[in-house]
Amino acid sequence: MHCSFTVKTKEIKSALNDMKRIGSKFRKASMLKITVLPDKIEIHTQGITKMLKAETEGLADILVPALLVNGYLDTASNVTIEFIFKQGELQSGSSVYTSSAIKLEEISNIPENELPINPNRLSVLRFAANKSKDEIERLNLKSSIIYAQRRLNEKIQEALECLQDYEVTYDEIYEIIQKKIKG
């Protein structure tokens, strides 16, 4: 089994730089989880997720050392870069890297359920905003969506307590989050 994606080099470099700026720097043990979906990839690390448009082949969750991907990108000068993953192997251009740290996990339920395995709350809320109630019930995601909505309300209440001196309203915070969900 293999999985590949082609993405704009500038976009993936920018996404990884954002992740390093927001989270901690990539260390030797840092891993990226790349979820390859139809026409997009999601890059996850340290609770941060970046979504990028990409030409994809295969559906999979890939665990790969962050410094390895970062190293390939530092040497990339083309407009796009293609990564081909096999179990224990990464190929980009004429370079091939093998390591037991590279793990490939096929996703079999993706055609019906666009959510990645272990989605964050924002992904769940985005999914709920774009799907019908029948589709949500058919995929058995109603409880996950209700939980994500309840946590959203709790977090907004916590933010209101912190920002009470600045006359911020619930609706203002809710609107900001809705823009992110529809984003």
C-alpha positions in Angstrom: 0.0 0.0 0.0 1.2 3.5 -0.7 -0.2 7.0 -0.5 1.0 10.2 -2.1 0.3 13.9 -2.3 1.5 16.9 -4.3 1.2 20.3 -2.6 2.5 23.8 -3.3 5.9 24.0 -1.7 5.3 27.6 -0.4 2.1 26.6 1.3 3.4 23.6 3.2 6.5 25.5 4.2 4.3 28.3 5.5 2.1 25.8 7.4 5.0 24.1 9.1 6.6 27.5 10.0 3.2 28.5 11.6 3.1 25.3 13.5 6.7 25.9 14.8 5.9 29.5 15.7 2.6 28.6 17.6 3.9 25.4 19.2 7.3 24.4 20.2 10.2 23.9 17.8 10.5 20.6 16.0 12.9 18.3 17.9 14.4 15.0 17.1 11.4 13.1 18.5 8.7 15.4 17.0 6.3 13.6 14.8 3.8 14.9 12.3 0.5 13.2 11.6 -0.5 13.8 8.0 -4.1 12.8 7.1 -4.4 12.4 3.3 -8.0 13.0 2.1 -9.5 13.5 -1.3 -8.1 16.8 -2.6 -6.6 17.9 0.7 -4.2 17.0 3.5 -4.4 17.8 7.2 -1.1 18.2 9.1 -1.3 17.7 12.8 1.2 18.2 15.6 1.0 19.3 19.3 -2.7 20.0 19.1 -2.3 22.2 16.0 -3.9 21.3 12.7 -3.3 22.9 9.3 -5.4 22.0 6.2 -3.9 22.3 2.7 -5.3 21.7 -0.8 -3.3 19.0 -2.5 -3.5 16.5 -5.3 -3.8 13.2 -3.5 -3.7 9.5 -4.2 -4.9 7.0 -1.6 -6.4 7.7 1.8 -4.3 7.4 4.9 -3.0 8.7 8.2 0.8 9.0 8.0 3.1 9.4 11.0 6.5 10.8 10.0 9.3 12.6 11.8 8.8 16.3 11.6 12.5 17.1 11.0 12.5 14.8 8.0 9.7 16.6 6.2 11.1 19.9 7.2 14.5 18.8 5.8 13.0 17.9 2.5 11.2 21.2 2.3 14.4 23.2 3.1 16.0 21.7 0.0 12.9 22.1 -2.3 13.0 24.8 -4.9 10.2 23.7 -7.2 6.7 25.3 -7.1 5.2 22.0 -6.0 6.6 19.0 -4.1 5.4 15.4 -4.1 5.7 13.0 -1.2 5.2 9.3 -1.8 4.7 7.2 1.4 5.0 3.5 1.8 5.2 1.7 5.2 8.6 2.7 6.5 9.5 4.8 3.5 9.3 8.3 2.2 10.1 9.3 -1.4 10.4 12.9 -2.6 11.9 13.5 -6.0 14.9 11.2 -6.4 15.5 10.9 -2.7 14.3 7.9 -0.7 14.4 7.8 3.1 13.6 4.6 5.1 12.8 4.5 8.8 10.6 2.4 11.1 9.3 5.7 12.4 7.3 6.3 9.2 4.0 4.6 9.7 1.1 4.4 7.2 -2.4 3.6 8.3 -5.0 3.2 5.7 -8.4 4.9 6.2 -11.2 2.7 5.0 -14.3 4.8 6.1 -13.3 8.0 4.4 -15.6 8.1 1.4 -18.6 8.4 3.7 -17.0 10.2 6.7 -14.7 13.1 5.8 -13.6 13.5 9.4 -10.0 12.4 10.2 -9.5 9.8 12.9 -9.5 11.6 16.3 -10.7 14.9 14.9 -10.4 18.1 16.9 -13.6 20.0 18.0 -13.3 22.6 15.2 -13.2 19.8 12.6 -16.3 18.3 14.1 -18.1 21.7 14.1 -17.1 22.3 10.5 -18.4 18.9 9.5 -21.7 19.6 11.3 -22.1 23.0 9.6 -21.8 21.4 6.1 -23.8 18.2 6.5 -27.5 17.5 6.9 -29.0 16.0 10.1 -29.7 12.7 8.2 -26.1 12.4 7.1 -24.9 13.1 10.7 -27.2 10.5 12.1 -26.3 7.9 9.4 -22.6 8.3 10.3 -23.4 8.1 14.0 -21.7 11.5 14.8 -24.6 13.2 16.6 -23.1 12.6 20.1 -19.7 14.0 18.9 -21.3 17.1 17.5 -23.4 17.7 20.6 -20.3 17.3 22.8 -18.3 19.8 20.5 -21.2 22.3 20.7 -21.4 22.0 24.5 -17.7 22.5 24.9 -17.9 25.5 22.6 -20.5 27.1 24.8 -18.5 26.3 27.9 -15.3 27.8 26.4 -17.2 30.9 25.4 -18.5 31.3 28.9 -15.0 31.0 30.2 -13.8 33.6 27.7 -16.6 36.0 28.8 -15.5 35.7 32.4 -11.9 36.6 31.4 -13.0 39.5 29.2 -15.8 40.9 31.4 -14.0 44.2 31.9 -14.0 44.8 28.2 -17.7 44.6 27.6 -17.4 41.7 25.2 -20.7 39.8 24.5 -21.4 36.2 24.0 -22.7 37.0 20.5 -19.4 38.7 19.5 -17.3 35.7 20.5 -19.8 33.3 18.9 -19.6 35.2 15.6 -15.8 35.0 15.6 -15.9 31.3 16.1 -18.6 30.8 13.5 -16.4 32.6 10.9 -13.6 30.1 11.8 -16.0 27.2 11.4 -17.2 28.4 8.0 -13.6 29.5 7.1 
